[in-house]
Amino acid sequence: MAVPVIDFSKINGEEREKTLSEIARACEEWGFFQLVNHGIPLEILDKVKNLSSDCYKTEREEAFKTSTPVKLLNELLQKNSGEKLENIDWEDNFTLLDHNENEWSCNTSNFKETMVEYRGEVRKLASKMMEVMDENLGLPKGYIKKAFNEGMEDGEETAFFGTKVSHYPPCPHPELVNGLRAHTDAGGVVLLFQDDEYDGLQVLKDGVWIDVQPLPNAIVINTGDQIEVLSNGRYKSAWHRVLAREKGNRRSIASFYNPSYKAAIGPPEMKTEAEEEGSEKKYPKYVFGDYMDVYANQKFMPKEPRFLAVKTL
C-alpha cells in the first residue's frame, strides 16, 4: 500500500475527469497524496533544496547539538530507565511568514529571495488545489478560498500562509524519541516539499503507519482539520508523524494555507452534490482563532474532542 501519486499536469487535458477523480479519492481515503508535474519550476525546487541545506549546515547545525532535545536525550540515557522521550521532537525548524522577510531566521546568501519566489509558486498551487476540491465537493468555484479569507478586500488575502523549514538530524537513539509526534494539521491545505533521499514521514491509513515515500521534486498534499469541516467530513485530516533516524539529515519544507484567525468555519450552508436530502451537519461553526486556542493545547491528542471544545457561533 502506497500513498497515491497524481500527475497534476493532466488536470487541464483530456484526462481531467480521471485526475479529478484520483484527487477526490485521495482526499477521501487518505488525506495525503503526492503531486508530480505540479507546475513549480524544477530550478526553483533545486535552489530551495540546496539553500535550505546550506542554511542548516552553516547556521543551525552547531546550535542543535546543545538544543533541548539533545540535552533531554542525554539525560535519559544517563538514567538508563528504559523510558522514551514523549513530549518533545527531534527537529530543528523555523517559520517564514508574509511581509517579515527581514525577520526570517536564515542569512544564507539568496535564501530569502529564493524562498519568496518559491512561496509565491506554492501559494498559486494551493489556490488551484482548493479549486479542485471545490469542484469535487460540488461547491461554487472559490468557496474554500473565500471561506479562508474572511474580510478580504480589493483582492488582498487575509488567510494565513506560512512555511516551516525543518530538518531532522541524525539521532543516535531513534527508538527513544520522535522526529515529530503524531498529529493532524489544524488548518487548511498543506503543501510539503520533502527530502528526496531520506524517509521518515508516515501517514496513518486504516490503523497502519504507511511511509510517504521520497519522490524527487514531488509536492506532498495533505488536508487539515478545516478542510474536514468544510467538506462536512467527506475529506478527513490525516494523522501523520516523522520518525527519528540514525542516519541522514532529513529536510522538510511545509507550507500551510490556513484560514484567517477571524474566519468563520463550518460545514457548507448549501447542500453539496455528494450529500443526500436530510444530511446533518457533522461539525459546529466557529471562529478559526478559537479553534487554534483549543488546538494549541490538544495538538497531539485525539482530534474529535477539539470540535466539541471550541466555542461555537
Phi, psi and chi 1 to 4 in degrees:
 res  aa     phi    psi   chi1   chi2   chi3   chi4
   1 MET       -  125.5 -172.6  159.1   51.3      -
   2 ALA  -129.4  149.4      -      -      -      -
   3 VAL   -61.0  133.9  173.2      -      -      -
   4 PRO   -58.0  142.0  -23.3   32.9      -      -
   5 VAL  -117.3  124.8  177.0      -      -      -
   6 ILE  -124.8  132.0  -61.4  170.6      -      -
   7 ASP   -83.9  103.7 -174.9  -16.4      -      -
   8 PHE   -75.3  -15.2 -161.2   55.9      -      -
   9 SER   -67.3  -18.5   66.6      -      -      -
  10 LYS   -84.7    0.0  -63.8 -179.1  178.9  179.9
  11 ILE   -68.6  -21.9 -163.1   70.5      -      -
  12 ASN  -110.2   13.1  -66.2  -42.4      -      -
  13 GLY  -115.3 -158.4      -      -      -      -
  14 GLU   -65.6  -21.9  -64.9  179.0   -3.3      -
  15 GLU   -98.1   24.7  -63.5 -175.5   54.6      -
  16 ARG   -58.0  -49.2  175.4  176.8  174.5   78.6
  17 GLU   -62.8  -39.4  -68.8  -56.1  -42.8      -
  18 LYS   -64.1  -41.3  178.3 -173.1  174.3 -173.2
  19 THR   -68.1  -41.8  -53.9      -      -      -
  20 LEU   -57.4  -43.3  -73.8  169.2      -      -
  21 SER   -65.0  -39.6  178.4      -      -      -
  22 GLU   -63.5  -41.5  -71.4  176.1  -11.9      -
  23 ILE   -68.3  -42.5  -66.7  172.5      -      -
  24 ALA   -59.0  -45.9      -      -      -      -
  25 ARG   -64.3  -39.8 -170.7  162.2   59.1 -110.3
  26 ALA   -64.8  -39.7      -      -      -      -
  27 CYS   -67.0  -38.3  -71.1      -      -      -
  28 GLU   -76.8  -39.8  -68.3  171.4    4.7      -
  29 GLU   -98.7  -22.5  -61.1  178.0    3.3      -
  30 TRP  -121.5  -47.3  -75.4   84.9      -      -
  31 GLY    76.4    5.5      -      -      -      -
  32 PHE  -145.6  136.0 -105.8   80.1      -      -
  33 PHE  -161.6  162.8   53.2   98.7      -      -
  34 GLN  -110.8  135.0  -56.5 -151.0   57.2      -
  35 LEU  -103.4  129.5  -71.2 -174.4      -      -
  36 VAL  -113.7  158.9  -64.5      -      -      -
  37 ASN    52.4   49.4  -61.0  -39.2      -      -
  38 HIS   -89.3   -7.9   40.4   65.0      -      -
  39 GLY   101.6  -12.0      -      -      -      -
  40 ILE   -77.7  122.5  -60.3  178.0      -      -
  41 PRO   -56.3  137.3  -25.9   35.6      -      -
  42 LEU   -64.2  -31.1  -63.9 -175.0      -      -
  43 GLU   -66.2  -32.1   56.2  -92.4   25.8      -
  44 ILE   -68.6  -44.2  -65.7  178.6      -      -
  45 LEU   -61.0  -40.5  -64.5  180.0      -      -
  46 ASP   -62.2  -42.8  -77.0  -19.8      -      -
  47 LYS   -65.7  -42.2  -73.1 -166.0  -67.8 -176.9
  48 VAL   -60.1  -45.7  168.4      -      -      -
  49 LYS   -60.0  -50.1  178.4  166.6   55.1  176.7
  50 ASN   -70.2  -42.2  -66.0  -29.8      -      -
  51 LEU   -70.9  -36.0  -70.1  170.7      -      -
  52 SER   -64.9  -41.4  -62.8      -      -      -
  53 SER   -65.2  -41.6  -63.7      -      -      -
  54 ASP   -62.4  -41.8  -70.7  -12.7      -      -
  55 CYS   -59.7  -46.1  176.3      -      -      -
  56 TYR   -63.5  -46.3  177.0   79.6      -      -
  57 LYS   -65.0  -41.2 -171.1  170.0 -175.7   61.3
  58 THR   -90.4  -24.4   59.9      -      -      -
  59 GLU  -119.5  -16.9  -59.6 -176.2   42.5      -
  60 ARG  -129.3  -23.6  -53.4 -174.8   68.4   85.7
  61 GLU   -59.1  -45.5 -175.1  173.1   37.6      -
  62 GLU   -65.0  -39.5 -160.8   60.9   33.1      -
  63 ALA   -66.8  -32.4      -      -      -      -
  64 PHE   -63.8  -29.0 -173.1   78.8      -      -
  65 LYS   -63.5  -21.4  -65.0  175.8 -177.4  177.4
  66 THR  -116.1   19.9   56.7      -      -      -
  67 SER   -76.1  168.3   64.9      -      -      -
  68 THR   -58.4  -45.1  -61.1      -      -      -
  69 PRO   -58.2  -41.4  -23.4   33.2      -      -
  70 VAL   -65.9  -44.0  173.9      -      -      -
  71 LYS   -61.8  -44.8  -69.2  177.0 -179.4  176.5
  72 LEU   -67.1  -37.4  -69.8  177.4      -      -
  73 LEU   -65.8  -41.5 -178.9   58.2      -      -
  74 ASN   -63.0  -39.9  -71.9  -24.3      -      -
  75 GLU   -64.3  -39.6  -69.0  172.7    4.0      -
  76 LEU   -64.5  -40.5 -173.2   68.2      -      -
  77 LEU   -65.1  -36.3  -69.1  170.4      -      -
  78 GLN   -66.8  -34.6  -70.7  173.5    3.3      -
  79 LYS   -69.8  -31.2  -68.7  179.4 -177.0  177.1
  80 ASN    53.0   45.4 -164.1   24.8      -      -
  81 SER   -91.7  -11.9   62.9      -      -      -
  82 GLY    80.9    3.4      -      -      -      -
  83 GLU   -81.2  171.4  -63.3  176.7   -9.8      -
  84 LYS  -123.2  146.9 -179.0  177.5  177.9  178.9
  85 LEU   -73.0  114.7  -71.4  177.3      -      -
  86 GLU  -102.3  -23.2  -63.0  -70.0   -5.4      -
  87 ASN  -115.9   29.0  -62.3  -47.4      -      -
  88 ILE  -151.4  158.0 -161.1  161.7      -      -
  89 ASP  -117.7  143.8  -56.7  -50.4      -      -
  90 TRP   -86.6   74.0 -167.5  -95.0      -      -
  91 GLU  -146.3  141.1  176.2 -169.4   28.4      -
  92 ASP  -111.0  131.5  172.4   82.5      -      -
  93 ASN  -153.6  157.8   69.0   76.0      -      -
  94 PHE  -147.7  157.5   59.6   94.1      -      -
  95 THR  -116.4  139.3  -58.6      -      -      -
  96 LEU  -107.2  129.5  -46.2  177.0      -      -
  97 LEU  -122.6  166.7  -57.9  175.8      -      -
  98 ASP   -67.4  147.7  -72.5  -24.6      -      -
  99 HIS    63.5   16.9  -47.4  -53.8      -      -
 100 ASN  -135.7   37.1   73.7  -23.2      -      -
 101 GLU   -54.6  -29.7  -71.9   90.8  -17.4      -
 102 ASN   -68.9  -14.8  -67.6  -29.2      -      -
 103 GLU  -103.4    1.3  -60.3  173.2   20.1      -
 104 TRP   -63.8  138.3  -72.0    4.1      -      -
 105 SER   -85.2   50.3  -58.4      -      -      -
 106 CYS  -157.0  127.4  179.0      -      -      -
 107 ASN  -109.7   10.0  -65.1  -49.4      -      -
 108 THR   -59.0  135.1  -61.6      -      -      -
 109 SER   -55.7  131.4  178.2      -      -      -
 110 ASN    72.8   -0.2  -65.6  -39.1      -      -
 111 PHE   -63.3  -48.7  177.1   83.8      -      -
 112 LYS   -64.8  -44.5  -68.4  176.9 -178.3  177.3
 113 GLU   -62.2  -40.9  -63.8   85.1  -10.9      -
 114 THR   -67.5  -41.8  -63.6      -      -      -
 115 MET   -71.7  -31.4  -67.6  -52.4  -66.9      -
 116 VAL   -62.1  -44.4  166.7      -      -      -
 117 GLU   -65.3  -44.7 -173.6  177.7   16.3      -
 118 TYR   -62.8  -45.2  170.2   72.7      -      -
 119 ARG   -63.8  -32.7  -80.9  166.6   44.9   79.9
 120 GLY   -63.6  -40.8      -      -      -      -
 121 GLU   -67.6  -40.8  -66.9  -70.3  -22.9      -
 122 VAL   -67.0  -38.5  171.9      -      -      -
 123 ARG   -61.8  -40.3 -168.8 -166.9  -69.9  -94.4
 124 LYS   -64.2  -40.8  -72.2 -170.6  -71.4 -173.5
 125 LEU   -65.9  -37.3 -178.2   57.9      -      -
 126 ALA   -61.2  -42.6      -      -      -      -
 127 SER   -61.8  -43.1  -66.0      -      -      -
 128 LYS   -62.9  -41.4  -67.3  175.4 -176.2  176.1
 129 MET   -66.1  -39.1 -174.9   51.5   55.5      -
 130 MET   -65.9  -35.5  -73.2 -175.2  -74.3      -
 131 GLU   -66.5  -37.6  -71.9 -176.1   -1.9      -
 132 VAL   -62.8  -42.4  167.5      -      -      -
 133 MET   -63.8  -41.8  -68.4  178.5 -178.3      -
 134 ASP   -52.8  -51.3  -70.8  -26.0      -      -
 135 GLU   -62.9  -44.2 -174.3  169.7  -11.0      -
 136 ASN   -66.7  -29.6  -82.0  -25.3      -      -
 137 LEU   -89.3   -3.9  -69.4  166.9      -      -
 138 GLY    74.7   25.9      -      -      -      -
 139 LEU   -98.2  157.1  -63.9  168.8      -      -
 140 PRO   -60.1  146.7  -20.8   32.0      -      -
 141 LYS   -58.1  130.4 -177.2  177.0 -179.3  179.5
 142 GLY    89.3    1.5      -      -      -      -
 143 TYR   -60.5  -51.1 -177.5   92.7      -      -
 144 ILE   -65.8  -44.9  -66.4  174.3      -      -
 145 LYS   -61.7  -40.3 -173.8  172.4 -176.3  178.3
 146 LYS   -65.1  -39.5 -177.5  178.8  179.2 -178.8
 147 ALA   -62.2  -36.8      -      -      -      -
 148 PHE   -75.0  -24.8  -75.6    2.1      -      -
 149 ASN  -104.8   56.9  -76.0  -85.4      -      -
 150 GLU   -57.1  129.1 -175.4   85.9    8.1      -
 151 GLY    79.4   14.6      -      -      -      -
 152 MET   -65.8  131.2 -178.9  168.5   66.6      -
 153 GLU  -129.2  140.1  -64.9 -178.2    2.6      -
 154 ASP    54.2   34.0  -60.3  -36.3      -      -
 155 GLY    76.2    2.4      -      -      -      -
 156 GLU   -82.2  112.1 -175.2   71.3   21.8      -
 157 GLU   -69.0  141.6  -65.8 -175.7   10.3      -
 158 THR  -108.6   -6.9   59.0      -      -      -
 159 ALA   -61.5  151.2      -      -      -      -
 160 PHE   -80.3  128.4  173.8   90.8      -      -
 161 PHE  -132.0  107.3 -177.1   64.5      -      -
 162 GLY  -126.6  155.8      -      -      -      -
 163 THR  -128.5  120.3  -61.3      -      -      -
 164 LYS   -99.0  119.0 -172.2  176.1   82.1  161.0
 165 VAL   -97.8  112.1  179.8      -      -      -
 166 SER  -121.1  151.0  -60.5      -      -      -
 167 HIS  -133.7  141.3  -76.3   84.5      -      -
 168 TYR  -115.3   92.7  -60.5   91.6      -      -
 169 PRO   -67.2  164.5  -17.4   31.5      -      -
 170 PRO   -56.7  138.8  -22.1   31.9      -      -
 171 CYS  -119.1  126.7  178.8      -      -      -
 172 PRO   -67.8  -22.2   23.2  -32.5      -      -
 173 HIS  -137.5   71.5  -67.5  -83.8      -      -
 174 PRO   -63.6  -18.2   22.2  -32.7      -      -
 175 GLU   -74.2   -9.2   74.9  -78.4    2.5      -
 176 LEU  -107.2   -4.3  -63.1  179.7      -      -
 177 VAL  -150.9  151.6   63.7      -      -      -
 178 ASN   -86.7  144.3  -60.9  -72.6      -      -
 179 GLY   -66.3  -51.8      -      -      -      -
 180 LEU  -149.6  125.5 -179.8   60.0      -      -
 181 ARG   -63.5  152.7  -73.7  161.6  -75.6  172.2
 182 ALA   -61.4  136.6      -      -      -      -
 183 HIS  -164.9  165.7   63.4  -73.4      -      -
 184 THR  -105.4  157.5   65.7      -      -      -
 185 ASP   -86.0  138.8  -72.4  -38.8      -      -
 186 ALA   -70.7  -29.9      -      -      -      -
 187 GLY   -94.9 -130.5      -      -      -      -
 188 GLY  -104.8  -93.3      -      -      -      -
 189 VAL  -112.9  129.4  179.3      -      -      -
 190 VAL  -110.6  132.7 -175.8      -      -      -
 191 LEU  -122.9  113.6  -55.5   95.0      -      -
 192 LEU  -113.2  127.3  168.3   68.1      -      -
 193 PHE  -103.8  101.5 -179.9   33.8      -      -
 194 GLN  -101.9  169.6   71.6  162.1  -18.4      -
 195 ASP   -57.2  139.9 -156.0  -73.8      -      -
 196 ASP   -97.8    6.9   55.2   11.7      -      -
 197 GLU  -122.6  -48.2 -177.7  176.7   -0.3      -
 198 TYR   -99.8  132.8  -60.5  112.0      -      -
 199 ASP   -92.1 -170.8   65.8   -0.7      -      -
 200 GLY   143.7  -29.5      -      -      -      -
 201 LEU   -75.1  131.6  176.1   61.8      -      -
 202 GLN  -134.1  148.4  -65.1 -176.0  -36.1      -
 203 VAL  -120.2  143.9   58.7      -      -      -
 204 LEU   -87.1  120.3 -170.0   62.8      -      -
 205 LYS  -131.8  115.6  165.8   70.4  170.1  163.3
 206 ASP    53.5   40.6  -61.5  -29.2      -      -
 207 GLY    81.1    4.5      -      -      -      -
 208 VAL  -121.6  135.8  178.4      -      -      -
 209 TRP   -81.2  122.9  -73.1  104.7      -      -
 210 ILE  -114.6  133.6  -55.1  -65.1      -      -
 211 ASP   -65.8  136.6  -68.8  -29.1      -      -
 212 VAL   -90.4   95.2 -178.5      -      -      -
 213 GLN   -61.2  134.4   61.9  -86.3   27.1      -
 214 PRO   -59.7  131.5  -23.7   34.7      -      -
 215 LEU  -139.4  112.1 -171.3   61.2      -      -
 216 PRO   -51.6  127.9  -28.5   36.7      -      -
 217 ASN    67.7   10.3  -60.8  -43.4      -      -
 218 ALA   -79.5  157.2      -      -      -      -
 219 ILE  -114.5  121.7  -63.2  -66.8      -      -
 220 VAL   -84.5  129.2 -179.1      -      -      -
 221 ILE  -107.5  131.7  -54.8  -69.0      -      -
 222 ASN  -137.0  148.4   74.7  -81.6      -      -
 223 THR   -95.3  136.8   48.8      -      -      -
 224 GLY   -93.6 -178.7      -      -      -      -
 225 ASP   -58.4  -34.2  -64.8  -13.5      -      -
 226 GLN   -73.7  -28.5  -51.8  -43.0  -54.5      -
 227 ILE   -68.9  -37.1  -65.6  -66.2      -      -
 228 GLU   -58.8  -43.3  178.9  170.1  -31.7      -
 229 VAL   -69.4  -46.9  172.5      -      -      -
 230 LEU   -65.5  -23.4  -75.5  169.3      -      -
 231 SER   -94.0    4.9   69.4      -      -      -
 232 ASN    53.8   38.7 -160.1   29.2      -      -
 233 GLY    90.4   -3.3      -      -      -      -
 234 ARG   -67.3  -39.7 -176.8  172.4  165.5 -172.3
 235 TYR  -102.4  136.6  -63.7  168.6      -      -
 236 LYS  -110.7  139.8  -60.7  -70.5 -172.8 -176.9
 237 SER   -75.3  133.6   58.0      -      -      -
 238 ALA   -97.9  140.6      -      -      -      -
 239 TRP   -70.9  135.4  -74.9   88.9      -      -
 240 HIS  -147.4  162.6   53.3  -74.2      -      -
 241 ARG  -153.3  168.0   68.6 -177.3 -176.6 -175.4
 242 VAL  -124.3  129.4  176.5      -      -      -
 243 LEU   -84.9  140.4  -59.1  178.8      -      -
 244 ALA   -72.1  147.2      -      -      -      -
 245 ARG  -128.1  149.6  -64.4  -62.6 -160.3 -161.3
 246 GLU   -76.4  -28.0 -166.9  168.9    1.4      -
 247 LYS  -123.9  150.0  -64.1 -178.7  179.7  179.9
 248 GLY    89.0  151.2      -      -      -      -
 249 ASN  -117.8   91.8 -178.9   25.3      -      -
 250 ARG   -73.1  128.6  179.7  178.0  174.8  -88.2
 251 ARG   -96.1  141.7  179.9 -171.1   60.6 -102.5
 252 SER  -147.7  121.4  170.3      -      -      -
 253 ILE  -122.8  101.3  -57.9  170.6      -      -
 254 ALA  -107.1  125.9      -      -      -      -
 255 SER  -109.5  135.3  -63.7      -      -      -
 256 PHE  -116.7  118.5  -57.0   82.5      -      -
 257 TYR  -101.2  100.6 -165.0  100.5      -      -
 258 ASN  -115.7  162.0  -68.0   -9.7      -      -
 259 PRO   -63.5  155.6  -19.4   31.2      -      -
 260 SER   -58.2  147.2  155.7      -      -      -
 261 TYR   -62.4  -20.6  -89.5   55.0      -      -
 262 LYS   -92.2   -4.5  -63.9 -179.7  179.8  179.5
 263 ALA   -68.4  137.0      -      -      -      -
 264 ALA   -88.3  121.7      -      -      -      -
 265 ILE  -117.4  133.4  -58.9  -64.8      -      -
 266 GLY  -170.2  171.5      -      -      -      -
 267 PRO   -57.4  152.2  -23.2   34.6      -      -
 268 PRO   -57.6  142.8  -22.0   32.5      -      -
 269 GLU   -71.4  -34.4  -65.6  -60.0  -35.3      -
 270 MET   -87.0  155.6   76.9  -73.5  -69.0      -
 271 LYS   -81.1  129.4 -164.7  175.4  -61.7  -63.0
 272 THR   -80.2  165.9   69.6      -      -      -
 273 GLU   -61.9  -27.1  -67.1  175.5    2.9      -
 274 ALA   -83.9  -11.7      -      -      -      -
 275 GLU   -92.9  146.2  -70.1 -179.1  -40.2      -
 276 GLU   -92.0  162.8  -60.3  176.0   -2.9      -
 277 GLU   -58.5  136.1  -71.4  -63.2  -33.9      -
 278 GLY    86.5    2.6      -      -      -      -
 279 SER   -62.3  134.6  -66.3      -      -      -
 280 GLU   -93.6  152.1  -64.9 -177.0    2.2      -
 281 LYS   -73.7  126.3  -69.7 -177.4  172.2   60.8
 282 LYS   -92.8   -6.2  -59.4  174.6 -177.2  176.5
 283 TYR  -135.1  153.2  -58.9   84.3      -      -
 284 PRO   -78.0  171.2   30.5  -36.2      -      -
 285 LYS  -104.1  136.1 -173.8  175.0 -176.5  178.6
 286 TYR  -155.3  170.7   50.3   78.9      -      -
 287 VAL   -89.1  132.8  173.9      -      -      -
 288 PHE   -58.1  -37.6  179.0   61.4      -      -
 289 GLY   -59.0  -36.8      -      -      -      -
 290 ASP   -68.1  -36.9  -68.9  -23.7      -      -
 291 TYR   -63.4  -41.1 -177.7   82.9      -      -
 292 MET   -64.3  -31.7  -73.1  -57.8  -64.9      -
 293 ASP   -62.0  -39.8  -70.6  -19.2      -      -
 294 VAL   -71.1  -45.2  173.6      -      -      -
 295 TYR   -60.5  -36.7 -178.5   85.4      -      -
 296 ALA   -56.3  -31.6      -      -      -      -
 297 ASN   -98.7  -10.0  -63.9  -45.3      -      -
 298 GLN  -128.8   17.9  -61.4 -174.9   20.3      -
 299 LYS   -53.7  -42.4  176.1  176.2  179.6  176.9
 300 PHE   -99.5   17.1  -57.6  108.5      -      -
 301 MET  -110.0  169.7  -61.6  165.0   65.1      -
 302 PRO   -50.2  142.8  -30.1   37.0      -      -
 303 LYS   -73.7  -44.8  173.1  173.9   55.7  175.6
 304 GLU   -55.5  -40.6  -69.7   72.2   17.2      -
 305 PRO   -62.4  -21.7  -27.2   36.7      -      -
 306 ARG   -61.6  -41.7  -60.5  176.1 -153.6  154.8
 307 PHE   -69.2  -25.5  -61.4  118.8      -      -
 308 LEU   -81.3  -28.2  -61.6  174.9      -      -
 309 ALA   -85.5  -23.7      -      -      -      -
 310 VAL   -70.9  145.6   68.0      -      -      -
 311 LYS   -69.3  128.2 -178.9  172.4   64.1  176.6
 312 THR   -96.0  158.3   59.1      -      -      -
 313 LEU   -92.6      -  -66.7  176.3      -      -
